[in-house]
């Protein structure tokens, strides 16, 4: 694997994982600070164990059952779809049609819900703390696992992809331990935009290579210029996204001027 692909692999897995870890940290802090740290951490530990088993099963299935070209096509297509979802939200946020994600607001919402919910003890645990922390860490973790496995397998270096994700986890945990509050100052919306660009770029690159499964021999296709095509694709997706931001923003602005009610923002999704 070339240095360029290695750098892109680490950047993509680190950035995407960083965003997911920040959101998981907000959930954990909300439950721990308002309900029970013990029950919250048990939920986190249970989620981590489940994620390890999930990762082992999915990784084994993909590497065992699919030839290289088909793996590139399947995983590349999934990355492309996933990246387009991130880009769609980034375009809506940048154009003003969708509210920016705010970790302080998310934390306030989580803590308010935690305080208002009656306590229920099961197996010696505060059940809400356990369930919410487990669900939050598991769901955010699944996205991290998906990114690590897909990037790692297609780039032929799962350890490097895992290293990028692990580094993100360490940074977020250290920052959270020092701040003892959600990492609201992290430019999360900008990071999500960048992650969407990276996922769409690598998804396009690998899915096109995987189309070689349809030709005799089933060998992967090669891009003109090899790995340099990744930079071209990144530039294309960036320019396309900026065109969409301007177009959507223009339509949104005209709608607001004509009818204020039409300018309501799309509710923020977690």
Secondary structure as UniProt FT lines:
FT   HELIX           3..34
FT   HELIX           37..65
FT   HELIX           68..95
FT   HELIX           103..116
FT   STRAND          121..122
FT   TURN            123..124
FT   STRAND          125..126
FT   HELIX           127..155
FT   HELIX           158..179
FT   TURN            184..185
FT   HELIX           188..210
FT   HELIX           211..214
FT   TURN            216..217
FT   TURN            224..225
FT   HELIX           226..228
FT   HELIX           229..258
FT   HELIX           260..263
//
